[in-house]
Amino acid sequence: KSTLLNLISGIDQADGGTIALNGVKLSTMSERDRTLFRREKVGFIFQFFNLIPTLTTLENVTLPLELAGIPLASATNKASGLLSEVGLGDRLESFPDRLSGGEQQRVAIARALVHDPLLVLADEPTGNLDEKTGTAIMDLLFQMTRQRGKNLLMVSHSREAVTAADRKYQLRGGCFQEYQ
């Protein structure tokens, strides 16, 4: 499942076939161009949050915008707005180790959406959370991506985690099978 997300995002190259996002063939791009494309068009949410421990909550969310060359004042304004939207407006200066797992995952959601990506990839976003927190995170993730008209591709071992998904597929023997 993680390999699938790595292929779709252009982190890894497929041995054969073509992967295209929004008409752009990732398989024909250089590694640098795939990185730039990913930075602009793809948001990631990981099971283990992947927040930078030496950066504050605000700095973690601002980072993708800074990498894209957005002026710091604009980046800070947008990031703080998103953090408020996920319920962390009062935790801007907190470091990741001072946040609960659910709070860290909300930071990760804000970071994934801050640069207005075409596609949001989520790899087991509730796998490191208790059931109640996981349900709240899934509700928030679906709400925020739908509000913004984003495409969300999530992989999970948990059927419960994807109950609100528009389409559900199961990977069996290397083949996708749609299920209800």
Secondary structure, DSSP 8 states (H G I E B T S, - for coil): -HHHHHHHHTSS--SSS--EETTEEGGGS-HHHHHHHHHHHEEEEETT----TTS-HHHHHHHHHHHTT--HHHHHHHHHHHHHHTT-TT-TT--GGGS-HHHHHHHHHHHHHTT--SEEEEESTTTTS-HHHHHHHHHHHHHHHHHTT-EEEEE-S-TGGGTT-SSEEEEETTEEEEE-
